[in-house]
C-alpha cells in the first residue's frame, strides 16, 4: 500500500518543483531582460496562444493528478 502512495506523493512534489523552477527561471530572465525601463516596448494587450497555454496546461496537469490519485485510491480501497 505504501508504494503507490509514495510514488504519487513524490510525483506531485516533482511536478510542483518543475513548475516552480519554470516560474523562477522566467522571473529571473525577465528581471535581467527588462531591468531598464527604456528597453520596454509598447504594452502587450493580449496574445491568445499564451492565454490559452497558461490556462489549459495547469488545468490538464491538475486533471491528470486527479485521475492518478483516483486510480490509486480505488486500488487501495479494492485491496488490489
C-alpha positions in Angstrom: 0.0 0.0 0.0 2.8 2.4 0.7 4.4 2.0 -2.7 1.7 3.7 -4.8 1.0 6.4 -2.2 4.7 7.3 -2.0 5.0 7.3 -5.8 2.0 9.6 -6.0 3.4 11.9 -3.4 6.9 12.2 -4.9 5.3 12.6 -8.4 3.2 15.5 -7.2 6.3 17.0 -5.5 8.3 16.6 -8.7 5.6 18.3 -10.8 5.3 21.1 -8.3 9.1 21.6 -8.3 9.2 21.6 -12.1 6.6 24.3 -12.3 8.3 26.3 -9.6 11.6 26.1 -11.4 10.0 27.2 -14.6 8.4 30.2 -12.9 11.7 31.2 -11.1 13.6 30.9 -14.4 11.1 33.1 -16.2 11.1 35.7 -13.4 15.0 35.8 -13.4 15.1 36.0 -17.2 12.5 38.8 -17.2 14.3 40.7 -14.5 17.6 40.8 -16.5 15.9 41.4 -19.8 13.6 44.3 -18.7 15.7 45.9 -16.0 15.9 49.2 -18.0 12.5 50.8 -18.5 13.8 52.4 -21.7 14.1 48.9 -23.4 10.5 48.1 -22.9 8.3 48.4 -25.9 4.6 49.0 -26.2 2.5 47.3 -23.5 1.1 44.0 -24.6 -2.7 43.8 -24.6 -3.1 40.0 -25.0 -2.0 37.0 -27.1 -4.4 34.2 -27.4 -2.0 31.3 -27.5 -0.2 32.5 -24.4 -3.6 33.0 -22.6 -4.8 29.5 -23.6 -1.4 28.0 -22.7 -1.2 29.2 -19.1 -4.9 28.3 -18.6 -5.1 24.9 -20.2 -1.7 23.4 -19.3 -2.3 23.7 -15.5 -5.9 22.5 -16.0 -4.8 19.3 -17.8 -2.0 18.7 -15.3 -4.4 19.0 -12.4 -6.9 16.7 -14.1 -4.1 14.2 -14.7 -3.1 14.4 -11.0 -6.8 13.9 -10.0 -7.1 10.8 -12.2 -3.8 9.4 -11.0 -4.9 9.9 -7.4 -8.4 8.4 -8.1 -6.9 5.3 -9.6 -4.6 4.8 -6.7 -7.4 5.4 -4.2 -9.6 2.8 -6.0 -6.8 0.3 -5.9 -6.2 0.8 -2.2 -9.9 0.5 -1.4 -10.4 -2.6 -3.5 -7.3 -4.2 -2.0 -5.6 -5.0 -5.3 
